[in-house]
Amino acid sequence: MDTHDRSEWDVIVIGAGAAGLTAGIYLGRARQKTLILDHATVGGQMILTYAVANYPGVLEASGASIVHTMRQQAEAVGCTVMGNADVLRVDLRGDTKIVEVDDEGTFTAPVVILATGGIPRRLGLDSEEAFQARGISYCATCDGDFFTDQDIVVIGGGNSALEEAVSLTKYASSVTVIHEFEEFQAQPWAVEEARKNPKVRFLMAQEVVEFVGDGTLAAVVTRDKRSDELVRTEANGAFLFIGYVPNTRWLEGVVALNSRGEIVADEDLRTDVPGVFAAGDARAKRYRQITTAVADGTVAALSAIAYLTERARGAVDSAA
C-alpha cells in the first residue's frame, strides 16, 4: 500500500476499546476502508479488567483475552489498528475530516467515529500524586501481584471496586474496601460476593484525606463522615476505582459536550457535526459496560455506513 492510499480512508475510528474495535468489525465487513487509532494500548479500559463474567456467550474471560479476539476480528476484515498513536490535531468540520497523528502523518476520511473512552478518576490529593507507582494504582490486573501477602485497600463502592477487591484477594493478605457512603452503588451480586470473601473488610462513610508513607505507601488516612474522627488504615497498596473521566478534553470546541465533558449524540450516535459519530464511555449515557460499548460500536458503525451510502448517492445524483 503506497503512502497516498495509506492516508485516505472511508472511516477513521479514534479509540480502540470495545466500542472502537466493534465499530471496526462492522465497518470492515461492510468493505469500508477503516483505520482505528488509540493513543495508548489497544483495548482501552477493557484490557485492565481481570475477569469478565457477564459478557454474553462467554462464561468467564480476562478483558485482555477479549481484546485480543476483537482485534483479530477487526484486522481479519481489513481494518488497520494502530496503538500508541497520539492524535495531535483534528479538523472535523469539513466534508473531509483531517486527523494528524504524531510520527504517522495526516489521515483523511469523510467519517470519524469518536470512541475515546475515559481515564481513571483521581481523588485530586497532593499525596495521591506523590505515591503513584509507589503504592497507588488504578489497575488491579497490572499491579495486583506486586502486593502478594501484603495488606491493601480498595477505594470505591461501585461494581468495579468490589469486583477488583475480590480479584485482589488472590494476592493480598487482606483487602479493606473504603467507601465514602453508607451504602454501595454496586449491584447486589457484587456486594454479596465481596461480603462473603473472608479476606475483605469494609470501612464505610469514609472520606480519604491523605496517603502517607516514607517513599512508599504505608497507610491511608480517612475521615469518618459520621463522627468526624480520623482513621488510619495500614496498607502497602491502594487501588482506586472511583469512576472514569471521559477522554474528551481535546474535543472541546470540536463537537458538542455536556457539562461533564461527555460527547452529546442522538440515538443513532450522530454528534452535532455531520459525518462524526460517538460511541462508548466517552459519550453521554447512563450505563457503562463492555456490552453497552459493543452496542454503541455497532450502532455507530451502521450509522456511519448509512451516512456514506447517502453521501455516495448524493454525489451520483449531482453528477447526473
N, C-alpha and C positions, 0 to 999 in steps of 0.2 A: 504494500500500500504506500503510495507516494505521499509527500508532505501535504499536497493540496487536498487529496482525498481524506487524509487523516484529520484535517482541520474543520471539515464540513460534515455536519451530522443532521439527522432528522430530529433527534431529541437528545438533549443533554440533561441528565439527572444529576443533581448536586446532592450528594448524600448516599452512602452505600450501606445503610442499615436495612432492617426488614422491609421498610416501605420502598426504599430506592431499588433494592435488588428485586423485589416483587414486580415493581413497575418495569424494570429491565426485562424480566422474563416474558411479560405480556407484550412489550414492545418488540422484542426480538422475534417472538413467534409471529408477530404481525408484519415481519420483514421491514421494520423501521431500524435504520442505522442509528444505534444508540451508544452513547458514551456515559458511563457512570463514574462520577468523581467523588472522592471523600478526602477531607483534609487530614484524616488520621487513618487508623487501621480499618480496613473493610469490616463491616459488621456492626458498627455503632455500639449502642449500649447492650445490644443482644449478646455480643461476644463476652461481656463481663458477667453474664448470668451462669451460675454454677450448674443449676439443674432446672430444666423447663418441664413441668409435669402437666400443663394444661393446654398444650398445643394439640389441636385435633389430629388424630391419626398417629400420634407419637406418644407412647406410654411415658417415657422419660428420656431426655437427651440433654446434653450440655448446650448452652447457647452457641458455643464455638462450633459444635458439630452441625447445628442447623445453618449457621452462617456458611460453613464450608460447602454444604449441599446447595444452598441458594446461589452462591457464587458460581459453582459448577454449572448449575442450570442456566444462569444468565449468560455465561460465556459460551455454553453449548449452543445457544440460539443466536449467537453472533454479537453479543454485547462486548464492548471493551470496558474493563473495570480498572480504574486507577486509584490506588490508595496513596496516602501521604501527598496529596495534590492540593496545594494551597491556592485557593481562588483569590487573586489579587484585586480583580475588578470585574464588575458585570455591567452591561448595558442591556436592559430587558425591554425597553420601551418601543423599539422599532419592530418592524416585521421580522427582521433578522436579529436574533439575540446574540450578544457577544459575551463570552466568558474567557477571561485571561487568567491563565494558570502559571504559577511560578515554575520555572525550569521546563515547562512543557509547551509554552506558547499560547496562542489565541485560538479558541474554538468558536464556531458559529453554528446556529440551528434555528429553525423557526419556532421551536418549542423548548421550554425549560420546565422541568419538574423540580420543585424545591422540597427536598426530603432531608433537611439538615439536622433533624433531631435536636438533642439537648445535651447539656453538660451537668454533672452533679452539682446540686445546690450546696453552697457553703454557708456556715454559720456567720462568717464575717468577723471572727475574733482575731486579734493580732496573734495570739498564741496558737491559733489553728494554722496560720501561715508558717509559724516558726517550726511546728512539728510535722509538717507534711513530709512524707518519706522518712520520718524519724519516729514513726509510731502511728501517724494518722493516715488512713487510706479510705478510698471511695470504691474499692473493688475487692470483694471477698475472694473471687476466683483468682485474681492476680497475686494477692498478698497473704492469703489465709495461712499457707504453710510456713510463713516466716514466724508465726506465733504459736508453733507447736508447743504444747504443755505450758502455755502461759495464760494469764488472766487478761481478758479483753472486754471492751464494751462495744455495743452497737447502739448508735444514736438514731432514733426514728421510731415511727409507730404505724407505718403502712405495710402493705404486703411485702415489699422488697426488704424492708428492715427485718421483719420476722422470719421470712424465708432464708435470708442470708445469715441471720443469727443461728438458725438451726444448722445450716450448712457449715458454719464455722466451728460447731462443736466437734467436728471430725478432727480438728487440730487443737483447739484451745482446751485448757483445763476447766475454765468457766467463762460464760458469756453473760454479761449484765446488759440488759436492754434498758436504755434510758429514753424516756418519752416525756414530752412537755405537757401532755394532757392526762386526765384521769382514765380515759378510755382510748383504746386503739382505733385507728382508722382502717385497719386491715380487715379482710374478710374473716368470718368466724372460723373457717377451716385453718387459716394461717395462725390465728390466735391459739386455737386448740393444739395445733402441732407444736408450737413453741412452748406452751404451758406444760405439756406432758413430757418435755425433754428435761431430764434431771440436771443437766449442766447449765440450763438457762434460768436466770432470775430477773426480776423486774424492779426498776425504780421509776415510779410514775409521778407525774406532775412536777417534773424537774426541768429547770432551765439551766443549760450549760453556760457557765460563766468563764471558765478558764481551763486550759490544758497545762499541766505542769510537769517538770522533769529537768534533769541535768544533761542536756544534749539529746537524750531520747525520752520519749514519753514515760512517765511514771504513774500519773494519776489524772483523773478528770474531776474537776470541782463543779458542783451544781448547786443551784439554789432551790430549795423546796418551796414551791409556789403556795403551799398551804400554811407553812409555818415561818417562811422567810429565812430558815436556817440554811447554812452552807453544809453541803455533804461532800466528802472526799471519797472517791472510789478508786482504789489502786488498780492500775491497768497498764500493761505494756503496749497495748494496741487499742486504737479507737477507729471503728468503721462507721462512716456517716452515710445514712440513707434517708435523706430528708427531702427528696424530690429532685426535680431537674429544672434547669433554666433553659428555655428554648434558645438554640444556637442561631439567633436571628439579628443580633445587634448590627451586623454588617448589612442587613436588608432595610434598615431604617431609611425612609425616603425612596425605596425601590419598589416595594409592594406595601399594601395596607397591613398594619399590625394593630393588635388591640392593646389595651393598657398594660397587659402582662408580657407584651413583646411577642405574642403568638401570631402566626400568619392567618389572616382572615380569608376564608374561602367558602364558596357556596356548596351545595350538596353534591355537585359534580366536581368539586375540588378546584374550581376556577378561582383565581385571585382577581384583583381589580385590574390586572394587566393582561390584555389579550395574549394568548399563547403561553401564559405562565400558570402553572398548576402547583398545588401544595399537597404534601402527604406526610403522614407520620406524626411524631411527637412535637414537631415544630409548629403544627397548625393548631388553631383554636378548637378544642373539643374537650369533652368531659373525661373520657376514659383513655388510658394509655397502656396498651398491652401489645405483645408481639402480634396477636391476632388482629387487633384494630389497625396496627401499622400495615400488616399484609393487606387488609381490606382497603385501606387508603391507597396503597400502591396499585392495587387492581383498578380502582375507580379512576385514579389519576391517569393511568396508562390508557384506559379505554376512552376517557375524555380527550386525551391528547391525540389518540388515533382518529377520533371523530373530528377534532379540530383540523388535523392535517388533511383528512379526506375532504372536508368542506373547503379548505383553502385551495386544494388542488382543483376541485370542481369550479371554484370561482375563477381560477386562472384560466381554465379551459373555456369557460363561458365568456370571459373577457376577450380571449383570443379569437373566439368565433364571431 
